[in-house]
């Protein structure tokens, strides 16, 4: 079985504007900016053998606020600039849809597709919905401190993507048995 690190797209892998106390996700390729530190940090996790998978709720697709082909163009930029193995998205705005976070559908889909051992996978996000999906799927959640982490379950809270990567590296080192 393989292991992976799942990344929330908006606010972690790409930059988001803040409007009226909420993240304003990009709705066009012109607004889309990859987080400058992400490539080097993801490369560190790749060296440890993790699969790297982005997950994203994009309910604006079903509401007509963003075109699917525009989201696909943004994801093409992510794939070009970051060492991602996969990008999974949920375009539904129906809270009962199994893939719309906090539901764990995208994590379960990835587990099936990539033969993942979810108990040894991590989810990095700045939102409570990802931590809840991680909890239900059996992954370890690492939340980057933000106004959107909420008060529900989370395994760890850190200050930045760099801190999240360092946390995973430390946890991996602690999990390795000592050489005889």
C-alpha positions, 0 to 999 in steps of 0.5 A: 500500500502507498501513502499520500499527502493531500493538499487543499488547493485554495489557500494552500497550493494557490493564493487567495484574496480575502474579501468580507472575511472570506477567502475569494477563490480565483475564478479565472486563470488571470487570478490564479497564483501558485503559492511561491514556496509550494514547489520546493516543499512538495519536492521534499515530500516526494523525496520521502516517497509520498504521492502528492494529491490536491483536492478542491471543492469548487461549488462555483462550477455547479452554481455557474460562477466559474466555468469548468474549462477555466478550472481545468486551465488553473489545474494545468498550471498546478500540474506544470509548476508542482510535482502533483500526482493527481488533482481531484475536485468536487464541483457540486454545491450539494452538502450531501454529495459524497465528494464535497468536503467535509465528506470524505469522497475525494480521499476514498476515491484516491485510496481506491485509484492509487491503492493508498493506506489512508491510515498513513496519509496526511491532509494539509489544509487551512479549513476545517472541512478537510480536517473533518474529511481526514478524520472520517477517512482515517488520515492525519490532519495538519491545519495551517492556522487561519480563520477557517480552521474552526473548533472541530477535530484536527490532529495538528495546527501549524503556522505555514505550509513549510511547518506542515511539511516539517511536521510530516517529516518529523512524524515519519522519522518518529515512525521509523524503527531504529536500526539494529 
